[in-house]
C-alpha cells in the first residue's frame, strides 16, 4: 500500500480568532508534528502540504512560508516548513480537496492511503479525511501530529471520523508504507 503524508494547515501565523488556543496546542504537540514528518521523510513516504491561503488570493508558497516564520509561532515553524522538493498547495476552504489539485497530485503519486496531520483537527483535518474517504482513499489521522483550537470539539470530530466515516486514528506514525 502506498502512503502519502498530507500536512494540513501547519503553516500558520496565528493571527485569527482562535489563534492563541491553536498556537498553544501546536506548541504542546510540536514533537508529534516533527516526528511524523521525520518518519515519513526517512521512510521515503511522499510529503504533501496543503495550506490555507489566509484570505489572500495573491499569496504563493513563499508568502505562506514567510508569514508563518514571521508569525507568533515562528520559532516552532522552522521544524515543519516544507522542503523545496515537497509540494505546497493552497486552499481557501476547510477540505484540502475542495477546489485544489490534491486529487490529481495523489493520483500521480499512486497514493492508496493518506496519513493526515496538521490543524485544526476538528475542522480542516477531519473534513479532509471525510472527503478522502468519499474519494476512495484509506485514511489515518495521526492524532499526536494534530493541533486543535478546542479539545472538546476535537474529541467529538475524531469520534465522528472514526465511527461514522471509517477513518483510522493513530497516535504513532500509522505504520508508514512506501509500497
C-alpha positions in Angstrom: 0.0 0.0 0.0 1.4 3.4 -1.0 1.1 6.1 1.7 1.3 9.8 1.4 1.6 12.1 4.4 -0.7 15.1 3.9 0.2 18.1 6.1 -2.8 20.4 6.5 -2.6 24.0 7.6 0.6 23.8 9.8 1.9 27.0 8.3 0.1 29.5 10.4 0.8 33.0 11.7 -1.9 32.5 14.4 -3.4 36.0 13.8 -7.1 34.9 13.9 -9.9 34.5 16.4 -8.8 31.1 17.7 -5.1 31.7 17.1 -3.9 31.8 20.7 -5.6 28.5 21.5 -4.4 26.9 18.3 -0.8 28.1 18.9 -0.8 26.7 22.5 -2.0 23.3 21.1 0.6 23.5 18.3 3.4 24.1 20.8 2.3 21.3 23.1 2.1 18.8 20.2 5.2 20.1 18.3 7.1 16.9 19.0 4.4 14.8 17.3 4.4 17.1 14.3 8.1 16.9 13.9 8.2 13.1 14.5 5.6 12.4 11.8 7.5 14.5 9.3 10.8 12.9 10.1 9.5 9.4 10.0 7.7 9.9 6.6 10.8 11.5 5.1 13.1 8.8 6.5 10.8 6.1 5.1 10.6 7.6 1.7 6.9 8.4 2.1 5.9 11.4 -0.1 5.0 14.5 1.9 2.4 16.9 0.5 1.5 20.2 2.2 -1.9 21.8 1.7 -2.3 25.1 3.5 -4.8 27.9 4.0 -4.1 30.9 1.8 -5.1 33.1 4.8 -7.6 35.1 2.8 -5.1 36.3 0.2 -5.8 35.5 -3.5 -2.3 36.6 -4.5 -0.4 34.6 -1.9 2.1 32.0 -3.1 4.3 29.3 -1.5 7.0 31.8 -0.4 4.3 34.2 1.1 2.7 31.5 3.2 6.0 30.2 4.5 7.3 33.7 5.2 4.2 34.7 7.1 4.4 31.5 9.2 8.0 32.0 10.1 7.5 35.7 10.9 4.3 35.0 12.9 3.7 34.2 16.6 4.8 30.6 16.3 7.8 31.3 14.0 10.3 29.5 16.1 8.3 26.3 16.1 7.5 26.7 12.3 11.1 26.2 11.3 10.8 22.4 12.0 7.7 21.9 10.0 8.2 24.0 6.8 8.1 22.0 3.5 11.4 21.1 1.9 12.0 22.5 -1.6 11.0 19.2 -3.2 7.7 18.9 -1.3 4.6 20.3 -2.9 2.6 23.0 -1.2 -0.9 23.5 -2.5 -3.0 26.4 -1.3 -6.7 26.2 -0.4 -9.5 28.5 0.5 -11.8 26.1 2.3 -11.7 23.5 5.1 -11.0 20.4 3.0 -7.7 20.1 1.3 -9.6 18.6 -1.7 -12.1 21.5 -2.1 -11.1 23.3 -5.4 -7.4 22.2 -5.2 -5.2 20.0 -7.3 -4.7 17.5 -4.4 -6.6 14.6 -6.0 -4.6 14.9 -9.2 -1.3 15.0 -7.3 -2.2 12.0 -5.2 -3.1 10.1 -8.4 0.4 10.9 -9.8 1.9 9.6 -6.5 -0.3 6.5 -6.8 -1.5 7.1 -3.2 -3.7 4.5 -1.6 -3.7 5.7 2.0 -3.4 9.2 3.3 -1.8 9.9 6.6 -3.2 13.2 7.8 -1.6 15.7 10.2 -1.9 19.4 11.0 -4.6 21.7 12.3 -7.1 22.2 13.3 -8.2 18.7 13.9 -11.8 19.5 14.3 -12.0 21.4 11.1 -9.7 21.0 8.2 -8.1 17.7 9.2 -11.3 15.8 9.8 -13.1 17.4 6.8 -10.1 16.4 4.5 -10.3 12.9 5.9 -14.1 12.6 5.2 -13.6 13.9 1.6 -10.7 11.5 1.1 -12.8 8.5 2.2 -15.5 9.7 -0.3 -12.9 9.6 -3.0 -11.9 6.0 -2.1 -8.7 6.6 -0.1 -7.9 4.8 3.1 -7.3 7.4 5.8 -5.4 7.5 9.0 -5.3 10.7 11.2 -2.0 10.9 13.2 -3.6 12.4 16.3 -0.2 13.2 18.0 0.6 15.3 15.0 -2.6 17.4 15.0 -3.3 20.6 16.9 -6.7 22.0 18.0 -8.4 25.2 19.0 -10.9 23.3 21.1 -10.2 19.9 22.7 -13.9 19.1 23.2 -14.7 19.7 19.5 -11.6 17.8 18.6 -12.8 14.8 20.6 -16.2 14.9 19.0 -14.9 15.3 15.5 -12.4 12.4 15.9 -15.1 10.2 17.3 -17.3 11.0 14.3 -14.4 10.5 11.9 -13.7 7.0 13.3 -17.2 5.7 14.0 -19.1 7.2 11.1 -16.6 8.0 8.3 -14.4 4.9 8.9 -11.2 6.8 9.4 -8.5 5.2 11.4 -6.9 7.1 14.3 -3.3 6.5 15.3 -1.1 8.1 18.0 2.1 6.9 16.2 3.3 7.1 12.7 0.5 5.0 11.3 2.9 2.2 10.2 4.3 4.1 7.2 4.4 2.2 3.9 6.0 3.2 0.6 4.8 0.3 -1.5 
